[in-house]
Amino acid sequence: MKHKTKFRSLMAAASALVLAACAGQSAPAKSASSKTDSSKPAPGAGKGYAHDPFPSTYRVYPGASTLVRNVTIFDGEGGRIDRGAVLFADGKIVQIGQTLEAPTGATVIDGTGKWVTPGVIDIHSHLGNYPSPGVQANSDGNEATAPVTADVWAEHSVWPQDPGFGRALANGGVTTLQILPGSANLFGGRSVVLKNVYARTMQGMKFPGAPYGLKMACGENPKRVYGSRNTKPATRMGNVAVDRATWAKAVAYKAKWDKYEQDGGDAPDRDIAMDTLRGVLAGEILVQNHCYRADEMAIVMDMAKEFGYRVTAFHHAVEAYKIADILKANGSCAAVWADWYGFKMESFDGIGANLALLQKAGACGMIHSDDENGIQRLNQEVAKAQASGRRAGIDIPDAQAWEWLSINPARALGIADRTGSLKPGKMADVVLWNGNPMSVYTRPEKVWVDGALLYDATNPRMRPVSDFELGQPGAGDVK
């Protein structure tokens, strides 16, 4: 019965937000690709295609002004405040410090012995595309039908009822995540950034204004999938050949559409896959590249220079420590695991100190999950990476290590101006941990998304339950 009560509460809140939207309130932010230039339009203006045909309908859940005090704070950007306090209201961080006054009517929480951090951001997830239960009927992450499938969009496979979203929120403090296509293809398709909230539709979870990503892959996966079919690519040199031919086509496609939108005339033929690659070349879409080996990452960065784009982040990147200086010079991040390597040849040469070495070199590094279970303990994964660094003689302080969970992934997703740290004016994506979050014994006690309390371990009615779980035995028993 309590689960149905929770469901009715969520639906009532969602309905209220929809009604507010119909009344013209809380209009969603414009996408990163929206044109805001108010100058005189060019001859071809308005004749191009829509860059955001599936816009976010996300609405912030109702929240209350809240002051959490007497806590240890990791601000997400390397700062630590002992005996600190954080105040948030109207969905935004208002102030952090040591002695803050609670506004009239604010909820005040005494967090003595507890920690506060920004919400965890997972840059590499497949929740919703490979949801639970993990059966073939729900497997929608890999369009493994051609090496180039830049026309597919991960959001069109996202199932909002995946119980994994609630588990990531309650067990892992994950408030934002990027959903990517799988890595069977060289060009796997578009990724989407989501707020980790209950919603009936994918659009209701979609992070307003977050740039799209393009999932690319190098190495074993594409050559294995297509080599086994006796089609190109079957080798690493085949991978690069197909990549370059595709980017060359994209450059020509972009030139045609740029000219049309500038000068008018007859519209070029539309190609949905090339639309995405044009977006990358224009800087609207960020490249998220599955790649393990250092030598391959270096080749991809050279290829990016050839065609005029940049790899925002290499994912998995078990050999990133070998080229930390090159990554830094190219402005490319590395999203890695703590100690998940050696399971195939290209992942063989990983080390636990990967993240610590990247940090020491001044390169951009972060943790990621790529797993529906691992996403529930990314704080522990960071602690493991931190411990490996210490054994290698690199001592990364706890507050600095938290950058791997919040501000660095926010930067690599193009949303660091809005979330990823506890700075005034940013989204109040906040986690109250019942102890030091670097401990295996610590769990989230409360999780706020945009200042709305969406999980409370002390209140059974504030535990996330998806529609799919309603009425099922044990639903909502987050463990």
Steps between C-alpha positions, in 0.01 A plus 500: 500500500783740584637462146167596345488800735848599383395456137190717549716769664746498212224507241327787680823696504562421134145606408541826688819572310336423167208733585747772594673453167166529318443828684825631356716453810854360524578489131783257426844635429601526136720224371871558450433505128220760512574816304469809716652762268248783472674663205353506150453143374712370216334427162463130576404543867211287614536267205719246675393199702413501871807428714293400804191315376446313830527785753518454874175525693680468834340695784653539844314316774374718786761559769544699818763746620747278684801558723726202574755586769773348717626291208826441319463640149680401182400780263577298185782724381763388748386706797424364846312671784499344846206576729340650192152582378324517165185698428285444193166641390291525183699213352837677525797509734478826694807488724757271657721581796534432871250730668187545292164627620184314407238712323156516657312178438800308373549132577807463722690172513770433758758285322746450784742222404379497140629625163346708221611485135366595158297227335702234322514531119556184297628581152465143373178311565263277304208515742173507312665355188605179675245511781410249769379235460789421268316306231537512123167677461643795694843503332504821296851643535690378192375555147759252374382502139773714342831651614356851458167558676531868587130529415383319817437687825532326837204698636266314267576179689487643854234325711422738788361216711840329532535424875871572460436875505357486850778271622763741366331789682444327833811283526747714308387862532497530119305809394611535135610240246583468132336213313712377210448251217718190518845459348445249218526774237761759407226763511245370748262795501396784728508494877262687730548660843225435756405631838445199726137564583174310471325585172251336269705579190862533399439867422391547861846391616700681233749753641387837359759649270761227539695442177456172322792260481621280214604152607797374303704183552844381399689179550377145536123536506433638148763282334369191678132565424549580130808287437295197608256591223783529247426869450705813557642581751676181599820661630606811690619658177155423358346679798694817428436477125122485550517780758692730265276430202196576714642825636597609148140449394383696805724796417348520152147463641559781749631730227182448293266567791699796627483658154127432473421646841714804422399565139173315447417325175414132459534297818758218491380146548457417869711225662413431865839344577684792343287742704666361811851519356434852377403582859836370620691705242299808602586448867140429603550128570778359719698190401499225764746237374523141625875424484741297714855522361727801518620466140145493366397803702796690355398402145141610562617839628702549181196401293292753692748772407484394135123550484455785744340354811613407850452186709339621819565179690650156442298239687655198675846630402692244707829623352426871545781525756751439218394811308378734774707783352352449152147489638563822689648671195198403290241593764361147511380335820524134601205319660630185665432220746689456825628147438289341226748391236671191357179340371614523135826576324443873448414538868800297620740777596291684757618611844316608811686832515363613163283780641763614748764526226262700281433736791870539572564590135225762504283308253122473528395165648181355646340176612221332304289188536391341168305267729162497674657380823821701492299822468373436853848525657702749298607668824665173605662465158659842547624393843664196341667714232613739772651213703684370194645846449623511857673166458674652196609801707227738376281623785182657363295665782139387535355835397716509189412142409133599505568698181506159327134453597349841434668802340720309252213296352291819498774670296518207258122518454495875442286568809758617757348849500179352643595203716796298627592711803342674798538853372236773541264512205557141390236228510447370852602143418609401849573180693508463879711194583470323836880494535817559303400422139842344437406217740346174387263526798351834392175548313290794388257611766325767295523598133367825354469569127453868419422553867219243507542218752466185289652245738500476879634181658313581821162528326362188325268722292799681351658203330491487120273238343450482124165428336634159401559408865162608635319209661793263465629322812779696664455807283660799660711300741821672395789303649 
